[in-house]
């Protein structure tokens, strides 16, 4: 049996948001001092989607990372406008997966 717990929708939002926070998010750190500033720790999903898109369009962002962030932004935006909880959860899971892929791409770009 798989004993791993599935993340809830609020946990997925929190995980994505933590990657973008102004204070300690890895995405703002990667974009450097001239990039976007990130989001606050209580930013709503629409703001998270907007911020992901900003970082995806940052000229200094490695292209593999930017591509994944762009996809994450699209999924987060779709989740923000959906009324169906199952659809929201699916979009959040997709956004989170793209953020993880972006993080892996960023780790590979640093080596």
C-alpha positions in Angstrom: 0.0 0.0 0.0 1.0 3.6 -0.7 1.2 5.4 2.7 1.9 8.8 1.1 -0.6 11.5 1.7 -2.0 13.5 -1.2 -1.7 17.2 -0.8 -5.0 19.1 -0.4 -5.8 22.0 -2.7 -4.8 24.6 0.0 -1.6 22.7 0.6 -0.8 22.8 -3.2 -1.4 26.6 -3.2 0.8 26.9 -0.2 3.6 24.9 -1.9 3.4 27.0 -5.0 3.2 30.2 -3.1 6.3 29.3 -1.0 8.3 29.1 -4.2 7.4 32.6 -5.0 7.5 34.4 -1.6 9.5 37.6 -1.5 11.4 36.6 1.7 12.6 33.1 0.8 11.2 31.8 -2.5 13.6 30.1 -4.8 12.0 31.6 -7.9 12.7 35.3 -6.9 16.2 34.3 -5.8 16.8 32.7 -9.2 15.7 35.8 -11.1 18.2 38.1 -9.3 17.8 41.6 -8.0 16.5 43.0 -11.3 13.7 40.5 -11.6 10.2 40.6 -10.2 9.8 40.7 -6.5 7.6 37.7 -5.8 4.4 37.5 -3.7 3.5 37.9 -0.1 2.9 34.9 2.2 -0.8 35.3 2.0 -1.1 36.1 -1.7 -4.3 34.8 -3.4 -4.2 32.3 -6.3 -4.8 34.9 -9.0 -1.7 36.9 -7.7 0.3 33.6 -7.7 -0.6 32.9 -11.3 0.3 36.5 -12.3 3.6 36.3 -10.5 4.5 33.0 -12.2 3.8 34.6 -15.5 6.1 37.6 -14.6 8.9 35.3 -13.7 8.4 33.2 -16.8 8.9 36.4 -18.9 12.0 37.5 -17.0 14.8 37.8 -19.6 17.5 36.4 -17.2 15.4 33.3 -16.4 16.9 30.1 -18.0 14.6 29.1 -20.9 13.9 25.6 -19.5 12.8 27.1 -16.2 10.8 29.9 -18.0 8.9 27.3 -20.0 7.8 25.4 -17.0 6.9 28.6 -15.1 4.8 29.7 -18.0 2.9 26.4 -17.9 2.5 26.6 -14.2 1.1 30.2 -14.6 -1.5 28.9 -17.1 -2.6 26.1 -14.8 -2.7 28.4 -11.8 -4.8 30.9 -13.7 -7.2 28.2 -14.8 -7.5 27.0 -11.2 -8.2 30.6 -10.1 -11.2 31.0 -12.4 -12.7 27.5 -12.1 -15.8 26.9 -9.9 -15.6 23.1 -9.9 -13.4 21.8 -7.0 -12.2 18.7 -8.9 -11.1 20.9 -11.8 -9.4 23.4 -9.5 -7.6 20.5 -7.8 -6.5 19.2 -11.2 -5.2 22.5 -12.3 -3.4 23.1 -9.0 -1.7 19.7 -9.2 -0.6 20.5 -12.7 0.7 23.9 -11.7 2.6 22.4 -8.8 4.1 19.7 -11.0 5.4 22.4 -13.4 6.9 24.4 -10.5 8.7 21.2 -9.4 9.9 20.7 -13.0 11.1 24.3 -13.1 13.0 23.8 -9.9 14.7 20.6 -11.3 15.6 22.6 -14.5 17.0 25.4 -12.4 19.1 22.9 -10.4 20.4 21.5 -13.7 21.2 24.9 -15.0 23.3 25.8 -12.0 25.6 22.8 -12.4 
